[in-house]
């Protein structure tokens, strides 16, 4: 198909129609899940009330039916993933086309139905300094930008079409294979142990045949769900299966699980990938918006104190805004936003006053980042790691030794990152960024965790005295937003406080998007 024909079709394509198709696959998976639950309940009744050879045969039959339904759910999710990513790519294409059309209109040009720019006749030496030549004249740089956007739109669409076709073809082949075989095949005992690196896990998974992968997804989702280095699509399926088993909790944890379930079913915006679910403590969760394995850029957000499963939605929205802004600035590039709440964040100030939770979380964060690198398809993605508040200490601990899989490290509203100078981190100094709003209370906390409360008490009814000058030495080292630390400091709104860094239209959000894209200066 010619580029002109592709352009004509792209103008008429509605990404929302593809999102509806993806949602249909998601709903089929949900319906199959209800049937799986019914079969499990039936199997329990059979085991309780019936014995003998006939009962054993019935139980075996129910188990086969259950495995078949679980496989059906996995295939539905895989189709949902493929179609959702195709829809997301088409949305980026529409942004590129809209940007080209707007630029053309401003320049007095038109784009015809075949994607050809009209009225763009370059100036020549004989035209002088005045009017246009021919039908119209335009700034060559503007023409180049419009042409680049049109070309990028066609390229993004072509790539997305090829990827979606290949993935759907794999799903069809897997379905046919499942129908022709009595049961999925076990991969055998050769599997990575707890000491395996994410790169080793990735190589092991690629080496398995599709039938063995299906067997593991169906029978051992709990083991696969936490394996760094596994493809995001497969971890998503494994963790979604675990989510169904986990929704028997109560209280705040149950409300968090319900909110997570609603987010996974959401048909607006990028598809949500559930990369980890752990119900220990307040709950831990790792969620990506958009497939990180195929994204050009990945931005990982590590939240701070009080973050838990119950509050994951607000934290995920902060990461999402960075990806959204990056997509607005550079729609030709895909960006996946990840919320990494893979550690037990402090709930209270006394817990946040110590580093043990950050030290415990740092190795898991390093492993996750390495897994993103190991499982990525195509050219390596740009990986940006953002730590907010206490989360910046987690990131700082992770960056303290060589080998962190991150191209950029960002500290926001930090109480210190465990070192006193950027040179003490195992990351190139020009890849370390920091910002703290003038009204962020965290930078006025003295070295001793109780210092801020003491200073407020001394200030009495004039607490602004405490906020007269930010502290250079914070709870966990030199303030990374102080020039003396050596990081690249970027602007944030004076009134951002501790949570306003992601407000739309703020300089900090624009800076985060630029850092993610690699265009920050």
Secondary structure by P-SEA (a helix, b strand, c coil): ccaaaaaaaaaaccaaaaaaaaaaaaaaaaaaaaaaaaaaaaaaaaaaccccaaaaaaaaaaaaaaaaaaaaaaaaaaaaaaaaaaaaaaaaaaaaaaaaaaaaaaaccccccccccccccccccccccccccccccccaaaaaaaaaaaaaaaaaaaaaaaaaaaaaaaaaaaaaaaaaccbbbbcccccccccccaaaaaaaaaaccaaaaaaaaacccccccccccccaaaaaaaaaaaaaaacccccaaaaaaaaaaaaaacccccccccccccccccccccccccccccccbbbbbbbcccccccaaaaaaaaaaaaaaaaaaacccbbbbbbbccccccccccccccccaaaaaaaaaaaaaaaaaaaaccccccbbbbbbcaaaaaaaaaaaccccccccbbbbccccccccccccccccccccccccccccccccccccccaaaaaaaaaacccccccccccccccccccccccccccccccccccccccccccccccaaaaaaaaaaacccc
